[in-house]
Amino acid sequence: QVQLVESGGGLVQAGGSLRLSCAASGSAFPFLRLGWYRQAPGKQRDLVATITAVGRTTYADSVKGRFTISRDNTKNTVYLQMNTLKPEDTAVYYCAANDVYWGQGTQVTVSS
């Protein structure tokens, strides 16, 4: 069982930055594939970025060059650094482990 708790969301102006954190419980963290997803009102939940146990990353085309996913296995934490934010990035952001365990989400709102 893995519990995930996101933090770092908030309100930011377009062009600004935020860093999301997701802290995980348990000793399996170094072996987990971790991901960030987002869901805007009335839309489906979409993949934003993933990072494997060996640090390989993937990104949605819409965030490439602006967002960076990273992990710190010593802190059982995965991060999402979001730069040059746009109003269309507004959503609830969720972290996930192996696409099985999910956090409760954190709201990100980007004003124009």
C-alpha positions as a Python dict, from the first residue, in 0.01 Angstrom:
ca = {
    (1, 'Q'): (0, 0, 0),
    (2, 'V'): (131, 342, -100),
    (3, 'Q'): (-16, 668, 22),
    (4, 'L'): (49, 984, -178),
    (5, 'V'): (3, 1342, -61),
    (6, 'E'): (39, 1632, -303),
    (7, 'S'): (123, 1989, -210),
    (8, 'G'): (236, 2311, -373),
    (9, 'G'): (-67, 2408, -575),
    (10, 'G'): (-209, 2758, -577),
    (11, 'L'): (-296, 3065, -779),
    (12, 'V'): (-33, 3213, -1011),
    (13, 'Q'): (-31, 3460, -1296),
    (14, 'A'): (38, 3350, -1650),
    (15, 'G'): (411, 3322, -1709),
    (16, 'G'): (477, 3232, -1347),
    (17, 'S'): (607, 2914, -1188),
    (18, 'L'): (499, 2660, -930),
    (19, 'R'): (658, 2345, -793),
    (20, 'L'): (434, 2060, -692),
    (21, 'S'): (550, 1795, -447),
    (22, 'C'): (411, 1451, -380),
    (23, 'A'): (525, 1265, -71),
    (24, 'A'): (484, 890, -62),
    (25, 'S'): (473, 639, 219),
    (26, 'G'): (642, 302, 225),
    (27, 'S'): (972, 147, 132),
    (28, 'A'): (884, 67, -228),
    (29, 'F'): (925, 425, -347),
    (30, 'P'): (1257, 378, -532),
    (31, 'F'): (1100, 105, -744),
    (32, 'L'): (782, 288, -839),
    (33, 'R'): (695, 445, -1172),
    (34, 'L'): (560, 786, -1077),
    (35, 'G'): (343, 1022, -1272),
    (36, 'W'): (167, 1353, -1263),
    (37, 'Y'): (-179, 1386, -1418),
    (38, 'R'): (-423, 1672, -1439),
    (39, 'Q'): (-794, 1715, -1477),
    (40, 'A'): (-961, 2038, -1579),
    (41, 'P'): (-1333, 2095, -1510),
    (42, 'G'): (-1548, 1894, -1747),
    (43, 'K'): (-1251, 1717, -1901),
    (44, 'Q'): (-1087, 1380, -1865),
    (45, 'R'): (-778, 1321, -1656),
    (46, 'D'): (-469, 1352, -1874),
    (47, 'L'): (-111, 1244, -1831),
    (48, 'V'): (133, 1530, -1774),
    (49, 'A'): (465, 1359, -1703),
    (50, 'T'): (612, 1032, -1581),
    (51, 'I'): (942, 918, -1434),
    (52, 'T'): (1054, 558, -1405),
    (53, 'A'): (1254, 394, -1130),
    (54, 'V'): (1572, 458, -1329),
    (55, 'G'): (1486, 820, -1397),
    (56, 'R'): (1358, 801, -1752),
    (57, 'T'): (1104, 1075, -1816),
    (58, 'T'): (818, 1137, -2056),
    (59, 'Y'): (604, 1446, -2105),
    (60, 'A'): (281, 1545, -2270),
    (61, 'D'): (346, 1756, -2578),
    (62, 'S'): (159, 2047, -2421),
    (63, 'V'): (411, 2078, -2135),
    (64, 'K'): (740, 1982, -2301),
    (65, 'G'): (1005, 2244, -2239),
    (66, 'R'): (803, 2405, -1958),
    (67, 'F'): (754, 2131, -1697),
    (68, 'T'): (1013, 1907, -1535),
    (69, 'I'): (943, 1594, -1334),
    (70, 'S'): (1202, 1471, -1086),
    (71, 'R'): (1226, 1241, -789),
    (72, 'D'): (1422, 1226, -466),
    (73, 'N'): (1433, 869, -340),
    (74, 'T'): (1592, 980, -13),
    (75, 'K'): (1280, 1185, 63),
    (76, 'N'): (1022, 955, -100),
    (77, 'T'): (908, 1256, -300),
    (78, 'V'): (833, 1331, -663),
    (79, 'Y'): (826, 1686, -793),
    (80, 'L'): (677, 1872, -1086),
    (81, 'Q'): (846, 2201, -1164),
    (82, 'M'): (610, 2408, -1376),
    (83, 'N'): (744, 2714, -1555),
    (84, 'T'): (591, 2959, -1802),
    (85, 'L'): (246, 2863, -1684),
    (86, 'K'): (-53, 2927, -1907),
    (87, 'P'): (-424, 2963, -1822),
    (88, 'E'): (-484, 2630, -1996),
    (89, 'D'): (-264, 2463, -1733),
    (90, 'T'): (-540, 2529, -1479),
    (91, 'A'): (-651, 2194, -1335),
    (92, 'V'): (-639, 1966, -1037),
    (93, 'Y'): (-302, 1792, -1045),
    (94, 'Y'): (-269, 1436, -917),
    (95, 'C'): (34, 1222, -859),
    (96, 'A'): (20, 848, -910),
    (97, 'A'): (238, 548, -840),
    (98, 'N'): (233, 266, -1094),
    (99, 'D'): (-102, 409, -1206),
    (100, 'V'): (-254, 221, -913),
    (101, 'Y'): (-212, 452, -617),
    (102, 'W'): (-335, 810, -638),
    (103, 'G'): (-311, 1123, -431),
    (104, 'Q'): (-603, 1348, -347),
    (105, 'G'): (-498, 1619, -589),
    (106, 'T'): (-388, 1980, -561),
    (107, 'Q'): (-549, 2273, -742),
    (108, 'V'): (-343, 2484, -980),
    (109, 'T'): (-504, 2800, -1113),
    (110, 'V'): (-331, 3021, -1368),
    (111, 'S'): (-481, 3364, -1422),
    (112, 'S'): (-445, 3554, -1747),
}
